[in-house]
């Protein structure tokens, strides 16, 4: 075998060895996981405003409160079906996600949690702009809706 042929073979072997590494870095679940995290971040953003007002850390503003509640309501209307593909739990994806495999193995339990959350948000959207007391009365069930799903279906943060 000539030296060029050996070099060529070596180069091909090196490229082949690099392929599995690249596959780990960018997989088909990257975008769905990023999308659902973005959804959750937006929920936290609006809940932060509403919670801040309810706790008296931010001055109550009917327009801001109504806008935040409307935004949470709009987020409940996103089509999440492609954000949560089977096999995208942390049993398969490791640290890339905190979604527990129970989301799929106990289905439709998670859908029930989603429905309870949605009902609480619908109620919040009716109340948030009508005064601080109305906001305070409606925000509790929404927070419970977040926690009620996170507890069984979201992995605790690693320290
Ligand atoms: C029906 C279930 C469910 C409901 C309701 C829910 N979450 Fe989540 N949330 C999850 C799951 C599952 C994850 C983990 C997603 C992942 O890591 O892929 C998550 C992740 C998050 C994260 C971390 C996002 C990141 O960047 O890693 C935040 C913040 C969050 N949720 C906030 C909220 C807030 C605020 C609410 C309520 C207003 C809420 N969630 C309602 C299931 C839910």
Backbone and ligand atoms as CSV (ligand in chain L), in Angstrom:
chain,resi,resn,atom,element,x,y,z
A,1,UNK,N,N,0.847,-1.201,0.000
A,1,UNK,CA,C,0.000,0.000,0.000
A,1,UNK,C,C,0.887,1.257,0.000
A,2,UNK,N,N,0.536,2.188,-0.875
A,2,UNK,CA,C,1.305,3.420,-0.930
A,2,UNK,C,C,1.011,4.311,0.264
A,3,UNK,N,N,1.891,5.215,0.528
A,3,UNK,CA,C,1.733,6.104,1.691
A,3,UNK,C,C,0.452,6.949,1.592
A,4,UNK,N,N,0.122,7.379,0.358
A,4,UNK,CA,C,-1.089,8.195,0.189
A,4,UNK,C,C,-2.340,7.411,0.554
A,5,UNK,N,N,-2.337,6.126,0.167
A,5,UNK,CA,C,-3.491,5.273,0.452
A,5,UNK,C,C,-3.652,5.071,1.957
A,6,UNK,N,N,-2.519,4.889,2.613
A,6,UNK,CA,C,-2.559,4.711,4.076
A,6,UNK,C,C,-3.086,5.981,4.745
A,7,UNK,N,N,-2.574,7.109,4.281
A,7,UNK,CA,C,-3.015,8.392,4.851
A,7,UNK,C,C,-4.517,8.593,4.649
A,8,UNK,N,N,-4.968,8.223,3.472
A,8,UNK,CA,C,-6.384,8.394,3.145
A,8,UNK,C,C,-7.242,7.521,4.074
A,9,UNK,N,N,-6.795,6.283,4.263
A,9,UNK,CA,C,-7.526,5.356,5.139
A,9,UNK,C,C,-7.583,5.906,6.569
A,10,UNK,N,N,-6.458,6.433,7.001
A,10,UNK,CA,C,-6.353,6.982,8.348
A,10,UNK,C,C,-7.314,8.158,8.512
A,11,UNK,N,N,-7.359,8.988,7.494
A,11,UNK,CA,C,-8.218,10.172,7.528
A,11,UNK,C,C,-9.689,9.747,7.613
A,12,UNK,N,N,-10.061,8.749,6.808
A,12,UNK,CA,C,-11.449,8.266,6.824
A,12,UNK,C,C,-11.781,7.706,8.218
A,13,UNK,N,N,-10.850,6.949,8.781
A,13,UNK,CA,C,-11.084,6.376,10.116
A,13,UNK,C,C,-11.284,7.473,11.153
A,14,UNK,N,N,-10.513,8.543,11.022
A,14,UNK,CA,C,-10.627,9.659,11.980
A,14,UNK,C,C,-11.974,10.363,11.855
A,15,UNK,N,N,-12.408,10.546,10.627
A,15,UNK,CA,C,-13.696,11.210,10.402
A,15,UNK,C,C,-14.826,10.353,10.961
A,16,UNK,N,N,-14.757,9.041,10.696
A,16,UNK,CA,C,-15.790,8.129,11.184
A,16,UNK,C,C,-15.860,8.156,12.715
A,17,UNK,N,N,-14.710,8.201,13.343
A,17,UNK,CA,C,-14.663,8.203,14.803
A,17,UNK,C,C,-15.289,9.474,15.365
A,18,UNK,N,N,-15.229,10.554,14.611
A,18,UNK,CA,C,-15.748,11.837,15.090
A,18,UNK,C,C,-17.268,11.906,14.966
A,19,UNK,N,N,-17.861,11.084,14.106
A,19,UNK,CA,C,-19.302,11.166,13.840
A,19,UNK,C,C,-20.163,10.912,15.087
A,20,UNK,N,N,-19.920,9.823,15.839
A,20,UNK,CA,C,-20.784,9.600,17.014
A,20,UNK,C,C,-20.748,10.755,18.011
A,21,UNK,N,N,-19.611,11.389,18.159
A,21,UNK,CA,C,-19.497,12.544,19.055
A,21,UNK,C,C,-20.438,13.651,18.622
A,22,UNK,N,N,-20.435,13.933,17.333
A,22,UNK,CA,C,-21.293,14.985,16.797
A,22,UNK,C,C,-22.760,14.627,17.036
A,23,UNK,N,N,-23.107,13.341,16.930
A,23,UNK,CA,C,-24.496,12.910,17.101
A,23,UNK,C,C,-24.968,13.153,18.531
A,24,UNK,N,N,-24.076,13.028,19.491
A,24,UNK,CA,C,-24.436,13.281,20.886
A,24,UNK,C,C,-24.691,14.771,21.098
A,25,UNK,N,N,-23.919,15.595,20.427
A,25,UNK,CA,C,-24.045,17.038,20.630
A,25,UNK,C,C,-25.317,17.628,20.031
A,26,UNK,N,N,-25.728,17.157,18.865
A,26,UNK,CA,C,-26.936,17.698,18.244
A,26,UNK,C,C,-27.851,16.552,17.853
A,27,UNK,N,N,-28.917,16.354,18.596
A,27,UNK,CA,C,-29.833,15.250,18.324
A,27,UNK,C,C,-31.201,15.750,17.932
A,28,UNK,N,N,-32.076,14.843,17.538
A,28,UNK,CA,C,-33.425,15.220,17.095
A,28,UNK,C,C,-34.296,15.774,18.224
A,29,UNK,N,N,-33.890,15.559,19.493
A,29,UNK,CA,C,-34.704,16.038,20.620
A,29,UNK,C,C,-34.303,17.451,21.061
A,30,UNK,N,N,-33.240,17.991,20.501
A,30,UNK,CA,C,-32.768,19.311,20.942
A,30,UNK,C,C,-33.841,20.394,20.815
A,31,UNK,N,N,-34.459,20.441,19.647
A,31,UNK,CA,C,-35.415,21.533,19.399
A,31,UNK,C,C,-36.696,21.388,20.216
A,32,UNK,N,N,-37.302,20.194,20.278
A,32,UNK,CA,C,-38.476,20.070,21.151
A,32,UNK,C,C,-38.174,20.432,22.603
A,33,UNK,N,N,-37.016,20.003,23.112
A,33,UNK,CA,C,-36.669,20.294,24.511
A,33,UNK,C,C,-36.469,21.802,24.689
A,34,UNK,N,N,-35.786,22.426,23.728
A,34,UNK,CA,C,-35.572,23.877,23.822
A,34,UNK,C,C,-36.906,24.618,23.764
A,35,UNK,N,N,-37.817,24.139,22.935
A,35,UNK,CA,C,-39.116,24.813,22.780
A,35,UNK,C,C,-39.927,24.726,24.072
A,36,UNK,N,N,-39.956,23.545,24.693
A,36,UNK,CA,C,-40.776,23.438,25.912
A,36,UNK,C,C,-40.151,24.201,27.066
A,37,UNK,N,N,-38.824,24.285,27.086
A,37,UNK,CA,C,-38.178,25.101,28.124
A,37,UNK,C,C,-38.482,26.573,27.908
A,38,UNK,N,N,-38.541,26.984,26.645
A,38,UNK,CA,C,-38.874,28.382,26.333
A,38,UNK,C,C,-40.295,28.695,26.801
A,39,UNK,N,N,-41.214,27.769,26.549
A,39,UNK,CA,C,-42.600,27.917,27.019
A,39,UNK,C,C,-42.602,28.102,28.542
A,40,UNK,N,N,-41.870,27.235,29.237
A,40,UNK,CA,C,-41.840,27.292,30.706
A,40,UNK,C,C,-41.209,28.596,31.196
A,41,UNK,N,N,-40.186,29.065,30.493
A,41,UNK,CA,C,-39.532,30.322,30.893
A,41,UNK,C,C,-40.491,31.490,30.764
A,42,UNK,N,N,-41.306,31.476,29.711
A,42,UNK,CA,C,-42.292,32.545,29.539
A,42,UNK,C,C,-43.338,32.493,30.655
A,43,UNK,N,N,-43.759,31.285,31.006
A,43,UNK,CA,C,-44.717,31.164,32.118
A,43,UNK,C,C,-44.125,31.775,33.384
A,44,UNK,N,N,-42.850,31.456,33.639
A,44,UNK,CA,C,-42.200,31.969,34.849
A,44,UNK,C,C,-42.075,33.492,34.796
A,45,UNK,N,N,-41.837,34.021,33.598
A,45,UNK,CA,C,-41.698,35.477,33.421
A,45,UNK,C,C,-42.991,36.195,33.829
A,46,UNK,N,N,-44.121,35.706,33.315
A,46,UNK,CA,C,-45.395,36.364,33.629
A,46,UNK,C,C,-45.849,36.085,35.065
A,47,UNK,N,N,-45.558,34.876,35.536
A,47,UNK,CA,C,-45.909,34.569,36.928
A,47,UNK,C,C,-45.102,35.440,37.887
A,48,UNK,N,N,-43.884,35.781,37.492
A,48,UNK,CA,C,-43.049,36.651,38.324
A,48,UNK,C,C,-43.693,38.016,38.515
A,49,UNK,N,N,-44.250,38.551,37.429
A,49,UNK,CA,C,-44.923,39.855,37.526
A,49,UNK,C,C,-46.155,39.755,38.429
A,50,UNK,N,N,-46.967,38.738,38.175
A,50,UNK,CA,C,-48.207,38.587,38.929
A,50,UNK,C,C,-47.937,38.273,40.397
A,51,UNK,N,N,-46.970,37.391,40.621
A,51,UNK,CA,C,-46.615,37.040,41.997
A,51,UNK,C,C,-46.029,38.231,42.741
A,52,UNK,N,N,-45.233,39.014,42.048
A,52,UNK,CA,C,-44.646,40.214,42.650
A,52,UNK,C,C,-45.718,41.188,43.121
A,53,UNK,N,N,-46.742,41.355,42.312
A,53,UNK,CA,C,-47.855,42.241,42.690
A,53,UNK,C,C,-48.657,41.650,43.845
A,54,UNK,N,N,-48.956,40.352,43.749
A,54,UNK,CA,C,-49.759,39.705,44.796
A,54,UNK,C,C,-49.056,39.769,46.148
A,55,UNK,N,N,-47.717,39.695,46.118
A,55,UNK,CA,C,-46.963,39.728,47.379
A,55,UNK,C,C,-46.624,41.147,47.820
A,56,UNK,N,N,-47.001,42.139,47.005
A,56,UNK,CA,C,-46.726,43.524,47.362
A,56,UNK,C,C,-45.300,43.975,47.089
A,57,UNK,N,N,-44.564,43.193,46.316
A,57,UNK,CA,C,-43.184,43.587,45.979
A,57,UNK,C,C,-43.158,44.553,44.807
A,58,UNK,N,N,-44.204,44.486,43.985
A,58,UNK,CA,C,-44.368,45.397,42.855
A,58,UNK,C,C,-45.737,46.050,43.029
A,59,UNK,N,N,-45.836,47.358,42.701
A,59,UNK,CA,C,-47.132,48.040,42.828
A,59,UNK,C,C,-48.130,47.411,41.862
A,60,UNK,N,N,-49.361,47.212,42.331
A,60,UNK,CA,C,-50.383,46.627,41.458
A,60,UNK,C,C,-50.708,47.584,40.319
A,61,UNK,N,N,-50.739,47.036,39.121
A,61,UNK,CA,C,-51.092,47.806,37.928
A,61,UNK,C,C,-52.054,46.929,37.130
A,62,UNK,N,N,-53.302,47.369,37.023
A,62,UNK,CA,C,-54.341,46.536,36.406
A,62,UNK,C,C,-53.975,46.126,34.979
A,63,UNK,N,N,-53.398,47.069,34.239
A,63,UNK,CA,C,-53.082,46.792,32.838
A,63,UNK,C,C,-51.970,45.741,32.720
A,64,UNK,N,N,-50.944,45.908,33.528
A,64,UNK,CA,C,-49.828,44.945,33.505
A,64,UNK,C,C,-50.304,43.567,33.960
A,65,UNK,N,N,-51.131,43.568,35.026
A,65,UNK,CA,C,-51.635,42.295,35.552
A,65,UNK,C,C,-52.499,41.583,34.512
A,66,UNK,N,N,-53.366,42.350,33.868
A,66,UNK,CA,C,-54.232,41.742,32.850
A,66,UNK,C,C,-53.398,41.239,31.674
A,67,UNK,N,N,-52.415,42.015,31.292
A,67,UNK,CA,C,-51.548,41.610,30.171
A,67,UNK,C,C,-50.793,40.322,30.480
A,68,UNK,N,N,-50.293,40.226,31.703
A,68,UNK,CA,C,-49.552,39.018,32.093
A,68,UNK,C,C,-50.478,37.808,32.123
A,69,UNK,N,N,-51.681,37.998,32.665
A,69,UNK,CA,C,-52.637,36.882,32.733
A,69,UNK,C,C,-53.072,36.466,31.327
A,70,UNK,N,N,-53.305,37.455,30.457
A,70,UNK,CA,C,-53.674,37.131,29.075
A,70,UNK,C,C,-52.553,36.353,28.388
A,71,UNK,N,N,-51.317,36.714,28.706
A,71,UNK,CA,C,-50.176,36.032,28.095
A,71,UNK,C,C,-50.085,34.588,28.569
A,72,UNK,N,N,-50.308,34.374,29.866
A,72,UNK,CA,C,-50.323,32.997,30.381
A,72,UNK,C,C,-51.428,32.190,29.697
A,73,UNK,N,N,-52.566,32.854,29.492
A,73,UNK,CA,C,-53.686,32.178,28.834
A,73,UNK,C,C,-53.319,31.821,27.385
A,74,UNK,N,N,-52.667,32.767,26.714
A,74,UNK,CA,C,-52.251,32.517,25.321
A,74,UNK,C,C,-51.305,31.322,25.257
A,75,UNK,N,N,-50.418,31.211,26.250
A,75,UNK,CA,C,-49.454,30.098,26.258
A,75,UNK,C,C,-50.151,28.745,26.431
A,76,UNK,N,N,-51.316,28.741,27.101
A,76,UNK,CA,C,-52.023,27.457,27.258
A,76,UNK,C,C,-52.606,27.001,25.925
A,77,UNK,N,N,-52.616,27.887,24.943
A,77,UNK,CA,C,-53.196,27.529,23.637
A,77,UNK,C,C,-52.155,27.071,22.626
A,78,UNK,N,N,-50.897,27.061,23.028
A,78,UNK,CA,C,-49.859,26.540,22.121
A,78,UNK,C,C,-50.080,25.047,21.907
A,79,UNK,N,N,-49.746,24.575,20.736
A,79,UNK,CA,C,-49.788,23.133,20.486
A,79,UNK,C,C,-48.494,22.519,21.018
A,80,UNK,N,N,-48.623,21.868,22.156
A,80,UNK,CA,C,-47.430,21.313,22.798
A,80,UNK,C,C,-47.111,19.885,22.384
A,81,UNK,N,N,-47.933,19.306,21.526
A,81,UNK,CA,C,-47.784,17.869,21.248
A,81,UNK,C,C,-46.395,17.520,20.716
A,82,UNK,N,N,-45.811,18.372,19.912
A,82,UNK,CA,C,-44.484,18.081,19.350
A,82,UNK,C,C,-43.339,18.527,20.268
A,83,UNK,N,N,-43.711,19.207,21.376
A,83,UNK,CA,C,-42.672,19.609,22.334
A,83,UNK,C,C,-42.324,18.475,23.285
A,84,UNK,N,N,-43.198,17.479,23.352
A,84,UNK,CA,C,-43.030,16.405,24.319
A,84,UNK,C,C,-43.030,15.045,23.631
A,85,UNK,N,N,-42.103,14.834,22.687
A,85,UNK,CA,C,-42.094,13.537,21.997
A,85,UNK,C,C,-41.718,12.402,22.945
A,86,UNK,N,N,-42.288,11.228,22.703
A,86,UNK,CA,C,-41.929,10.053,23.483
A,86,UNK,C,C,-40.432,9.820,23.383
A,87,UNK,N,N,-39.832,9.439,24.490
A,87,UNK,CA,C,-38.391,9.204,24.464
A,87,UNK,C,C,-37.574,10.465,24.722
A,88,UNK,N,N,-38.241,11.562,25.156
A,88,UNK,CA,C,-37.477,12.778,25.436
A,88,UNK,C,C,-37.429,13.066,26.940
A,89,UNK,N,N,-37.542,12.010,27.742
A,89,UNK,CA,C,-37.398,12.149,29.193
A,89,UNK,C,C,-35.942,12.059,29.617
A,90,UNK,N,N,-35.682,12.347,30.882
A,90,UNK,CA,C,-34.282,12.363,31.336
A,90,UNK,C,C,-33.686,10.955,31.497
A,91,UNK,N,N,-34.531,9.918,31.363
A,91,UNK,CA,C,-33.983,8.558,31.336
A,91,UNK,C,C,-33.198,8.334,30.050
A,92,UNK,N,N,-33.608,9.028,28.979
A,92,UNK,CA,C,-32.941,8.871,27.683
A,92,UNK,C,C,-31.953,10.002,27.422
A,93,UNK,N,N,-32.319,11.228,27.843
A,93,UNK,CA,C,-31.528,12.400,27.443
A,93,UNK,C,C,-30.603,12.913,28.542
A,94,UNK,N,N,-30.692,12.321,29.724
A,94,UNK,CA,C,-29.798,12.740,30.806
A,94,UNK,C,C,-30.023,14.179,31.215
A,95,UNK,N,N,-28.941,14.901,31.447
A,95,UNK,CA,C,-29.020,16.260,31.998
A,95,UNK,C,C,-29.601,17.299,31.037
A,96,UNK,N,N,-29.856,16.897,29.816
A,96,UNK,CA,C,-30.388,17.841,28.834
A,96,UNK,C,C,-31.809,18.284,29.203
A,97,UNK,N,N,-32.478,17.485,29.998
A,97,UNK,CA,C,-33.868,17.780,30.347
A,97,UNK,C,C,-34.137,17.353,31.782
A,98,UNK,N,N,-35.156,17.973,32.384
A,98,UNK,CA,C,-35.596,17.539,33.715
A,98,UNK,C,C,-36.953,16.843,33.637
A,99,UNK,N,N,-37.425,16.595,32.417
A,99,UNK,CA,C,-38.704,15.912,32.246
A,99,UNK,C,C,-38.552,14.434,32.623
A,100,UNK,N,N,-39.396,13.988,33.560
A,100,UNK,CA,C,-39.298,12.598,34.014
A,100,UNK,C,C,-40.011,11.661,33.037
A,101,UNK,N,N,-39.532,10.433,32.923
A,101,UNK,CA,C,-40.178,9.467,32.008
A,101,UNK,C,C,-41.629,9.160,32.391
A,102,UNK,N,N,-42.004,9.451,33.657
A,102,UNK,CA,C,-43.386,9.215,34.097
A,102,UNK,C,C,-44.391,10.045,33.295
A,103,UNK,N,N,-43.931,11.104,32.667
A,103,UNK,CA,C,-44.827,11.896,31.814
A,103,UNK,C,C,-45.487,10.975,30.782
A,104,UNK,N,N,-44.708,10.060,30.247
A,104,UNK,CA,C,-45.210,9.171,29.188
A,104,UNK,C,C,-45.719,7.844,29.755
A,105,UNK,N,N,-45.040,7.347,30.807
A,105,UNK,CA,C,-45.419,6.016,31.300
A,105,UNK,C,C,-46.723,6.041,32.094
A,106,UNK,N,N,-47.120,7.220,32.609
A,106,UNK,CA,C,-48.381,7.292,33.359
A,106,UNK,C,C,-49.439,8.094,32.596
A,107,UNK,N,N,-49.147,8.374,31.342
A,107,UNK,CA,C,-50.094,9.146,30.552
A,107,UNK,C,C,-51.486,8.515,30.651
A,108,UNK,N,N,-52.568,9.245,30.812
A,108,UNK,CA,C,-52.732,10.690,30.654
A,108,UNK,C,C,-52.694,11.519,31.942
A,109,UNK,N,N,-51.983,11.059,32.969
A,109,UNK,CA,C,-51.967,11.828,34.220
A,109,UNK,C,C,-51.464,13.255,34.026
A,110,UNK,N,N,-50.423,13.396,33.229
A,110,UNK,CA,C,-49.843,14.720,33.012
A,110,UNK,C,C,-50.843,15.638,32.299
A,111,UNK,N,N,-51.661,15.059,31.445
A,111,UNK,CA,C,-52.681,15.857,30.749
A,111,UNK,C,C,-53.701,16.394,31.748
A,112,UNK,N,N,-54.002,15.599,32.784
A,112,UNK,CA,C,-54.902,16.047,33.836
A,112,UNK,C,C,-54.327,17.241,34.581
A,113,UNK,N,N,-53.021,17.183,34.845
A,113,UNK,CA,C,-52.344,18.311,35.508
A,113,UNK,C,C,-52.393,19.554,34.620
A,114,UNK,N,N,-52.186,19.330,33.339
A,114,UNK,CA,C,-52.231,20.441,32.390
A,114,UNK,C,C,-53.613,21.083,32.346
A,115,UNK,N,N,-54.638,20.255,32.439
A,115,UNK,CA,C,-56.008,20.753,32.381
A,115,UNK,C,C,-56.332,21.573,33.638
A,116,UNK,N,N,-55.917,21.066,34.796
A,116,UNK,CA,C,-56.164,21.790,36.050
A,116,UNK,C,C,-55.467,23.149,36.008
A,117,UNK,N,N,-54.237,23.147,35.499
A,117,UNK,CA,C,-53.482,24.401,35.368
A,117,UNK,C,C,-54.216,25.371,34.444
A,118,UNK,N,N,-54.676,24.857,33.306
A,118,UNK,CA,C,-55.348,25.705,32.317
A,118,UNK,C,C,-56.611,26.339,32.903
A,119,UNK,N,N,-57.369,25.563,33.664
A,119,UNK,CA,C,-58.587,26.102,34.273
A,119,UNK,C,C,-58.253,27.227,35.250
A,120,UNK,N,N,-57.174,27.041,35.999
A,120,UNK,CA,C,-56.752,28.082,36.944
A,120,UNK,C,C,-56.327,29.354,36.205
A,121,UNK,N,N,-55.663,29.185,35.068
A,121,UNK,CA,C,-55.227,30.353,34.287
A,121,UNK,C,C,-56.434,31.072,33.670
A,122,UNK,N,N,-57.403,30.305,33.217
A,122,UNK,CA,C,-58.619,30.923,32.663
A,122,UNK,C,C,-59.310,31.784,33.723
A,123,UNK,N,N,-59.341,31.263,34.938
A,123,UNK,CA,C,-59.939,31.997,36.040
A,123,UNK,C,C,-59.124,33.253,36.372
A,124,UNK,N,N,-57.818,33.106,36.333
A,124,UNK,CA,C,-56.921,34.241,36.594
A,124,UNK,C,C,-57.118,35.353,35.560
A,125,UNK,N,N,-57.301,34.954,34.304
A,125,UNK,CA,C,-57.461,35.947,33.238
A,125,UNK,C,C,-58.755,36.744,33.411
A,126,UNK,N,N,-59.733,36.173,34.105
A,126,UNK,CA,C,-60.983,36.895,34.369
A,126,UNK,C,C,-60.824,37.867,35.540
A,127,UNK,N,N,-59.844,37.597,36.414
A,127,UNK,CA,C,-59.756,38.346,37.669
A,127,UNK,C,C,-58.599,39.342,37.748
A,128,UNK,N,N,-57.509,39.041,37.073
A,128,UNK,CA,C,-56.251,39.765,37.328
A,128,UNK,C,C,-56.349,41.279,37.143
A,129,UNK,N,N,-57.194,41.728,36.201
A,129,UNK,CA,C,-57.281,43.162,35.924
A,129,UNK,C,C,-58.315,43.882,36.772
A,130,UNK,N,N,-58.996,43.165,37.660
A,130,UNK,CA,C,-60.090,43.776,38.433
A,130,UNK,C,C,-59.706,44.174,39.845
A,131,UNK,N,N,-58.427,44.310,40.101
A,131,UNK,CA,C,-58.015,44.774,41.426
A,131,UNK,C,C,-57.094,43.779,42.108
A,132,UNK,N,N,-56.360,44.290,43.078
A,132,UNK,CA,C,-55.346,43.470,43.755
A,132,UNK,C,C,-55.980,42.283,44.485
A,133,UNK,N,N,-57.135,42.505,45.119
A,133,UNK,CA,C,-57.753,41.402,45.863
A,133,UNK,C,C,-58.190,40.281,44.927
A,134,UNK,N,N,-58.725,40.674,43.768
A,134,UNK,CA,C,-59.150,39.670,42.786
A,134,UNK,C,C,-57.936,38.876,42.294
A,135,UNK,N,N,-56.832,39.580,42.063
A,135,UNK,CA,C,-55.602,38.904,41.639
A,135,UNK,C,C,-55.131,37.925,42.709
A,136,UNK,N,N,-55.120,38.420,43.943
A,136,UNK,CA,C,-54.666,37.568,45.053
A,136,UNK,C,C,-55.512,36.311,45.177
A,137,UNK,N,N,-56.817,36.456,44.922
A,137,UNK,CA,C,-57.713,35.311,45.030
A,137,UNK,C,C,-57.516,34.278,43.935
A,138,UNK,N,N,-57.028,34.729,42.790
A,138,UNK,CA,C,-56.964,33.821,41.635
A,138,UNK,C,C,-55.577,33.255,41.374
A,139,UNK,N,N,-54.556,33.846,41.974
A,139,UNK,CA,C,-53.199,33.419,41.618
A,139,UNK,C,C,-52.785,32.118,42.321
A,140,UNK,N,N,-53.333,31.879,43.518
A,140,UNK,CA,C,-52.951,30.679,44.271
A,140,UNK,C,C,-53.105,29.385,43.483
A,141,UNK,N,N,-54.311,29.154,42.915
A,141,UNK,CA,C,-54.510,27.924,42.154
A,141,UNK,C,C,-53.567,27.802,40.942
A,142,UNK,N,N,-53.153,28.942,40.383
A,142,UNK,CA,C,-52.221,28.874,39.244
A,142,UNK,C,C,-50.856,28.365,39.730
A,143,UNK,N,N,-50.390,28.949,40.829
A,143,UNK,CA,C,-49.112,28.492,41.403
A,143,UNK,C,C,-49.170,27.020,41.784
A,144,UNK,N,N,-50.328,26.617,42.310
A,144,UNK,CA,C,-50.498,25.187,42.643
A,144,UNK,C,C,-50.508,24.343,41.379
A,145,UNK,N,N,-51.017,24.926,40.303
A,145,UNK,CA,C,-51.027,24.212,39.019
A,145,UNK,C,C,-49.614,23.952,38.525
A,146,UNK,N,N,-48.736,24.948,38.663
A,146,UNK,CA,C,-47.316,24.767,38.270
A,146,UNK,C,C,-46.696,23.673,39.136
A,147,UNK,N,N,-46.817,23.851,40.454
A,147,UNK,CA,C,-46.183,22.920,41.389
A,147,UNK,C,C,-46.785,21.525,41.328
A,148,UNK,N,N,-48.105,21.476,41.078
A,148,UNK,CA,C,-48.799,20.198,41.014
A,148,UNK,C,C,-48.314,19.322,39.873
A,149,UNK,N,N,-47.757,19.938,38.862
A,149,UNK,CA,C,-47.193,19.172,37.750
A,149,UNK,C,C,-45.689,18.957,37.948
A,150,UNK,N,N,-45.010,19.970,38.475
A,150,UNK,CA,C,-43.553,19.833,38.654
A,150,UNK,C,C,-43.211,18.719,39.641
A,151,UNK,N,N,-44.008,18.623,40.697
A,151,UNK,CA,C,-43.679,17.650,41.743
A,151,UNK,C,C,-43.585,16.225,41.194
A,152,UNK,N,N,-44.609,15.753,40.500
A,152,UNK,CA,C,-44.465,14.377,39.984
A,152,UNK,C,C,-43.668,14.257,38.694
A,153,UNK,N,N,-43.599,15.306,37.907
A,153,UNK,CA,C,-43.112,15.123,36.537
A,153,UNK,C,C,-41.829,15.877,36.193
A,154,UNK,N,N,-41.311,16.660,37.115
A,154,UNK,CA,C,-40.060,17.386,36.831
A,154,UNK,C,C,-39.005,16.970,37.836
A,155,UNK,N,N,-37.846,16.617,37.332
A,155,UNK,CA,C,-36.724,16.231,38.192
A,155,UNK,C,C,-36.267,17.429,39.006
A,156,UNK,N,N,-35.889,17.163,40.281
A,156,UNK,CA,C,-35.367,18.247,41.120
A,156,UNK,C,C,-34.059,18.754,40.521
A,157,UNK,N,N,-33.786,20.028,40.742
A,157,UNK,CA,C,-32.547,20.613,40.239
A,157,UNK,C,C,-31.352,19.986,40.933
A,158,UNK,N,N,-30.321,19.669,40.163
A,158,UNK,CA,C,-29.103,19.138,40.784
A,158,UNK,C,C,-28.284,20.277,41.351
A,159,UNK,N,N,-27.719,20.018,42.558
A,159,UNK,CA,C,-26.925,21.091,43.170
A,159,UNK,C,C,-25.468,20.972,42.769
L,1,LIG,C1,C,-48.413,19.975,32.996
L,1,LIG,C2,C,-47.126,20.095,33.628
L,1,LIG,C3,C,-46.501,21.442,33.914
L,1,LIG,C4,C,-47.132,22.625,34.253
L,1,LIG,C5,C,-48.613,22.897,34.443
L,1,LIG,C6,C,-46.079,23.598,34.432
L,1,LIG,N1,N,-44.857,23.032,34.191
L,1,LIG,FE1,FE,-43.044,23.967,34.263
L,1,LIG,N2,N,-42.113,22.263,33.697
L,1,LIG,C7,C,-42.724,21.043,33.504
L,1,LIG,C8,C,-41.734,20.057,33.088
L,1,LIG,C9,C,-41.990,18.605,32.781
L,1,LIG,C10,C,-40.502,20.726,33.060
L,1,LIG,C11,C,-39.133,20.157,32.631
L,1,LIG,C12,C,-38.913,20.453,31.145
L,1,LIG,C13,C,-37.565,19.987,30.612
L,1,LIG,O1,O,-36.546,20.142,31.325
L,1,LIG,O2,O,-37.513,19.498,29.474
L,1,LIG,C14,C,-40.774,22.115,33.437
L,1,LIG,C15,C,-39.804,23.108,33.526
L,1,LIG,C16,C,-40.028,24.389,34.004
L,1,LIG,C17,C,-38.996,25.390,34.156
L,1,LIG,C18,C,-37.501,25.239,33.834
L,1,LIG,C19,C,-37.316,25.602,32.365
L,1,LIG,C20,C,-35.868,25.431,31.899
L,1,LIG,O3,O,-35.373,26.357,31.218
L,1,LIG,O4,O,-35.246,24.392,32.169
L,1,LIG,C21,C,-39.610,26.527,34.646
L,1,LIG,C22,C,-38.966,27.865,34.958
L,1,LIG,C23,C,-41.031,26.216,34.781
L,1,LIG,N3,N,-41.237,24.901,34.387
L,1,LIG,C24,C,-41.985,27.120,35.230
L,1,LIG,C25,C,-43.354,26.852,35.269
L,1,LIG,C26,C,-44.343,27.792,35.750
L,1,LIG,C27,C,-44.053,29.181,36.302
L,1,LIG,C28,C,-45.562,27.190,35.600
L,1,LIG,C29,C,-46.916,27.733,35.960
L,1,LIG,C30,C,-47.226,29.095,35.603
L,1,LIG,C31,C,-45.312,25.854,35.059
L,1,LIG,N4,N,-43.977,25.692,34.868
L,1,LIG,C32,C,-46.302,24.932,34.783
L,1,LIG,C33,C,-44.073,20.776,33.643
L,1,LIG,C34,C,-45.065,21.703,33.902
